[in-house]
Amino acid sequence: MSSPPHPEVIPARRRALVLEHVRVRGAASIHELARAIGASASTIRRDLEHLQTAGYLQRAHGGALSPGTPHAAFEPEATFTAGLARQQKRAIGLAAAAMLAPGEAVIFDSSSTVQEAARAVVERGIPLTAVTNDLCTGQILAGSSAIRVVVPGGAVRPGSLTLLGDPGVGFLAGIHVDVALIGVHAIAGRLMTEASLETAAMKRAMIAAARRVVVLADATKFQPAAFCTICDAAAVHELVTDPGADAAALALLREVGVTVTVVKDFDAS
């Protein structure tokens, strides 16, 4: 029986590694990327063409440059974003899962970082009532017999496993949970923002249903505001992020009463 392919040969994962390499260094040549990622130069060229067309980065002679400010309504592919800052997201997810107490009712938003929190909760084996609008996260949580999983319904968003709209939004208006774990597209000053009106509306309903709101966001989320506002930072109780987050941005959030937790224990290699 042949072995499964290494994750790096999966296009979405490989392209995420390309973008991460360019983002960290500011620029990279095709040959540098080929060596770092273990792909041929021709494969890297095709990846760079795909990433430029999709708006992720800028091509340069013989390589690529880190992208400038993204358009407000720009939304990366779900399978792609899952591959970015993976170690940081894992550490953030572990920290968030450690905050939850047995018996709590918890909303798990549709987000690659929140999905890491779901995996960590299953590993802990604690009993919870979990509400999620993400089919993949629901499947992860269902892996624990101690977790009661509630999927509120809605229409599947194209290109993702996220459920949006009614009956989910209406369902959330009638429940009360202990904690909501929320992901965001961008944090700009005091504003938590999203690129999609429908996604922002679902997140607002989740926030309104929760006694405590915890935003899970790696350092790349601190950027200019996306298309629409989810909420002001005053509606958030805690932020969990990684050491790469801008210190001034974190200080501003602390000033408005947000408890900021910066994870320390992750392998950044």
Sequence and secondary structure as in RCSB ss.txt:
>XXXX:A:sequence
MSSPPHPEVIPARRRALVLEHVRVRGAASIHELARAIGASASTIRRDLEHLQTAGYLQRAHGGALSPGTPHAAFE
PEATFTAGLARQQKRAIGLAAAAMLAPGEAVIFDSSSTVQEAARAVVERGIPLTAVTNDLCTGQILAGSSAIRVV
VPGGAVRPGSLTLLGDPGVGFLAGIHVDVALIGVHAIAGRLMTEASLETAAMKRAMIAAARRVVVLADATKFQPA
AFCTICDAAAVHELVTDPGADAAALALLREVGVTVTVVKDFDAS
>XXXX:A:secstr
      GGGSHHHHHHHHHHHHHHHSEEEHHHHHHHHT  HHHHHHHHHHHHHTTS EEETTEEE   S  TT  
  HHHHTTTTHHHHHHHHHHHHHH  TT EEEE S HHHHHHHHHHHHHT  EEEEESBHHHHHHHTT TTEEEE
    EE TTSSBEESTTHHHHHTT  EEEEEE  SEEETTEEEES HHHHHHHHHHHHHEEEEEEE  GGGBSS 
 SEEEEEGGG SEEEE TTS HHHHHHHHHTT EEEE       
